[in-house]
Amino acid sequence: MSAPEQTVVSVEGVTKTFAHGNVTALQGIDLSLAPREFVSLIGPSGCGKSTLLRVIGDLLEPTAGRVTINGKSAREARSDGDYGIVFQDAVLFDWRTVAKNIALPLEMLGWDRQRRKERVAAMLDLVELNGFADHHPWQLSGGMQQRVAIARALAFEPALMLMDEPFGALDEMTRERLNLELLSIWEQTENTVVFVTHSIAEAVFLSTRVVVMSPRPGRIAGAIEIDLPYPRTVETREDARFFELVTRVRELLRLRGEHLLPEEEAALE
């Protein structure tokens, strides 16, 4: 896969083997992301999507190959605050208010109180949670908690957002609403996004490009450019081109997933 002229993320020949159980999760991964791309990783359970995300984020070290973020090693990029991470679980601290959860990375970076206050206010406005600054996470719905997690990850203005099935545990209506909100945030912040999902429809709706991974050991089976215009709306999901692209992703998954179990294929619908 050829690299764009400019790259935010460059993954070259990455293999990841876990010594415990001698499991090769990733093998020979090559992937490049250009500025402001929204790239979804999709594939069957156990194909290494989340492992690849964690290698990019320097939460796991590759067994072979290398990752660079904005020309720096993944370790340097993490130290420099080049990316934010959002997981399926919002991972908020119940004893801290919404505002203090969002401010946490800013405190760790040494921002002064006034600068933190102004940034938190801007983030609350961005994720449409004005009026909830003094609430605690346990007082919020699951969707609202994920919006807090997104605000916290964006608070220090990272160039790259890594999102590991952030809406996977939510009901379908909440998930679709948050898809729209995430796109609105992305269009305003100009981040590059790597997004892991099991949902073909979600991947197509959100992305500029969908990268399909094969069953373990995870490899890049192919990539599909998503040429749906932005901004995307509820009507986008009813467009004929949307269904064509969903079908193309599904066919590539089936072509490269000869060993998928029926329940794995069903999970990708």
N, C-alpha and C positions, 0 to 999 in steps of 0.2 A: 504494500500500500504506500503510494508516494506521499511524501510530506509536503504540506503547504509551504509557500514561500516564508510565511511567518508562522511560528508555532508557539503556543502556550504550553502544550504538553507534548512531549516526545517519548514514546515507549519503544525501545529497541531490543529485540531478541529476548524479551523477558520470559523466564521460566521460574516457576515457584513449586518446589517440592517440600512437603512437610515430612520431616524425619520420622515423627511419630506415625506409624502406619505406612510409611514410605509411599505417600500419595502425591502424585504429580497433579497439581490443580491447574497450572498454566504451562503452556509449552510454546515457545517461540513467538511471543506476542509482539507485533509491530503495529503501532497506532500513533497518529499525530492529530492534534486538535489545533485549529486556527483560532485567533481571537474572536470572541463572541459566538462561537459555535455552541449549540446545545446538542450534545451527543448522548443518546441513550444506548446502554448496553443491555441486550436481551438474549435469553437462551434458557435451556432447561435447568431445573434445579441441580446444583452441584457442578455447573459448567465453569465456575470460577469468576463470575461477574463481580461479586463482592470482594473476592480476593484481589482481582485486578484493581478495583477502586482503592483498596487498602494499600496496595503496593504503590500506586500513584501518590497516595496521601502520606507515605512514609510511616504507615502503621504496621506494615510488614516489609521485610527486606527480601528482595528477589534472590533466588538461588543463582540465577545467571541473568545477564543483560543489564540494562540501565534505564533509568527514568530521569528526564530533565524537565523542570518547570521553569519557563521563562529563561532558559539557558543555564539554570542552576540545578544542582543535584536536588533530589526530593528532600533530603535532610536539610539542606540550606534553605530551600523554599519554605519548609515548615517553620524553621527558626525565624525566617523573615516575615511570616504571616501572609504568605502569598495565597493561601486558600482557606476556605471554611468548609466544615463537614456537617452534614445533617444525616442522621440515621433514622431507621424506622421508628425506634423509640425516641421521643423528644429529649430524653435525658436532661430534664430540668431539675433544679434543686427546690424541693417543696418548701424549705424554710426561707427561701429568698423570694421576694416579690417578682412579678413579671419584669419590672424595670431593672431590678438588681440582677436577674438572670441574664438579661440582654447586656448589662454593663460589665459582666464578669470578665470577658476577654479584654475589655478596655482597662479594667483595673489591673489585670496582669501585665498589660503593656505600659502601665504607668501614666495613663491619661489623667489630667487633673479633673477635679469634681465638676467644674462648670462645663468643660469640654465633653465629659461623659454624659452629663445631663442633656446637653443639646443633641448629641448623637443618638441617645436613647429615644428622645422625643421624635427625631426624624425617622428612626426605625419603626416606632409604634405607628406613626402615620403611614409609612410605606406598607406595612402589613395590615393596616386598617384595624388596629387594636387600641386606638385612642380611648381613654376612659378606663383601661384595664391595667394601668401601670402599677397600681397598688394591690392588685389581686395576687393570689398565690396560685401555682399551677393546679392544685387540686380543686380549685374553683372554676376551672376552664374545661371546655369540651376537648376531645382529642384533636379535632381540627385546629382549634385555637392554640393548643399547646404546640402543634407543629409550626404554626405561624410564629410563635415566640422563638422556637428553635431556629427557624430561618432568619429571623431578625437578629438573633445572637450571632449566627454564622456570618451575616453580612455586615455586622456592626463596624468591623475594622477594615472594611472596603477591600476584601480579598479579590485578586484577579480571577481566581478559579474557585468554583463551588463543586464539591463532591457530595452527591446525594444518593444514599443507599436505601432504596425503596421507602422513601419518606412517607408515602401515603398508603402503603401496603396494608396497614391494619385498620384503615378507615372504611366506612360504608361507601357504596358507589356514588351516592349523591354528593356527599362531602368531598370525596376524592375528585370528582369532576369539577366542583366549584374551586377547590384548591389548585387544580391544574390551571384554571383560568387566572387565578391570583398569582401563581408562580410565574406564568408567562408575562403578566403585567409587571411584576417585580424585575424579571430578567430584562425586559425591554427598557426599563428605567436605569438599571444598574450597569448594563453592558458587560456583565461577567461572562466568562466561559463556563459551561456547565457539563459535568459528567454525571449522568443520571442512570441508576440501576433500577430496572423494573421487570416484572413478569408479565405485564400487560402489553399486548401488541398495540391495542387502541391507544393506550396512554403514551407509548413510545412514539407512535406516528403523530399524535396530536401535538405533543410538546416539541419535537425535535427538528433540528435542521438536518440531522443524519442519524440513522439507526444502524448500530453495529451489532451484527448477529454472531453469537458465539456457539461453538459446537459442544457436544457433550464431552465430559472430562476424558483426557486432559484438555482444558479449555484452549481453543484456538480461535482466531478470527475467521469465521466462515464466509463473511462478506459484509458489505455495507451498502445501504440504500439511502440516497439523497432524498430528502423530503422537500418537495417543491411547493407545498401549500403556502399561500401568502400569509404574512403577518399584517395586522394582528389577527389571531385566530379566535373564533367565537363559538358559541353553541352550534351555530349553523355549519361550522366547518366539519363537524362530526356527521353531518347529513349530506356532505358534498360527494359526488361520484368519485372524484379524485382521491378523497380520503379512503374510500372503500377499496379503490384500486391499490393504493399503497399498503393498506392493511393486508390485502391478499398477497402482495409481493413479499412482505416480511414473513407472513405465515408459510408461503411456499419455500422460501429460503430456509426457514427453520426446519421444515419437514425434509427438504432435500439433504440438509447437513445433519439431520438428527435421526438417522435410520434406526438407532437403538433407543429412541424415546419410549418410555412406558406410557400407556394410555392416560394415566393420571397426570403425567408430566405435560403431555400434549394438551390436555384439557385445561391445565393451569395457565397455559399461554394464550388461551382464547380471549 
